[in-house]
Amino acid sequence: MTFDQESRDGERTYRQSRFAPPPGATEILLVRHGASQAFRPGEPFPLVDGQGDPGLAPEGREQARRVCRRLAGEKPDAVYVSSLRRTAETAEPLVRELGVEPRVEPDLREVHLGEWEGGLFRMKVAENDPVAQRLFAEERWDVIPGAESAEAFAGRVRRVIGRLAAAHPGGRLAAFTHGAFIAQALALAAESRPFAFLGADNASISHLVVTGERWMVRRYNDTAHLDGALDASAAALT
């Protein structure tokens, strides 16, 4: 909380005021990519470095247009995308508007889903596969054979957030990334359960303020630019 003091008729008073980032803090706007193409059994997505790489669906392109229109008003100092094309396609309207080049940061990529890459994860979750049940019960991605371990994933997220913050002290960034990445970043900030923030909607904005080792959650799953309504459901990951 922030409080200001002022004097009136010789009497000192204290009032509440809006939050202001600490001096030198970095604001990171974590933007989930727009809705990506549907998975069809037997037609796996192409892989990039072993991870599924679908492009945006038509509704995802409309979501991208809306979130970027809103972000343009935030005037980010830099725009980052992961190495997966759905983030670059989501960021495209913003970088075109701002006249900047997006910076590719591979460590912003989605959690690696091992043998369930290429779209298979969606089908397994939809069919309530026993391994999917265990995954959500234990809140660990690595119950999937070959998936990224919880420790490795958390370490990767911590390192890249720290690296971006150190590169832009006092700045504001737009980082286009993925649902599980956003969940892990906010869980680290809040020191919560790993999946406490799982379920950010496509083209939603979440907001971290980073100052040294201190991370503060300012927003989660902000979708006012999409329809202005609260939504109890969340789009599938990846």
Beta strands, then each sheet from edge to edge (+ up, - down):
strand 1: 2-8
strand 2: 11-17
strand 3: 26-32
strand 4: 47-48
strand 5: 51-52
strand 6: 78-81
strand 7: 103-104
strand 8: 172-177
strand 9: 205-211
strand 10: 214-222
sheet 1: 1+ 2-
sheet 2: 7+ 6+ 8+ 3+ 9- 10+
sheet 3: 4+ 5-
end
